[in-house]
């Protein structure tokens, strides 16, 4: 059976943790930042985990990570 192809966009956006969960960056920190509070912008800069309901679909995109 041939190798599966990793989705190029997904491999740039997601990383697996040691326990097998998937890390992601948060959205809404690219532009229109003047109206957002410093606290909100600071929290948007941090990484978070992919939700349990989306985990399986993201794992299909990055099979060898």
C-alpha angles and dihedrals in degrees: 000000000000124000118269117245118241114228105250095214093049096050089058094048106041137052129184120234124221091262092053099257119130124242123210140176122247124250130233100055100104105082144350088053098148094080094047119089122244090245092054093047091048092053091047089058093061125088124245138184126268111254117261092243092057098040097092094050092049091048089057089057094052105036099159103042 
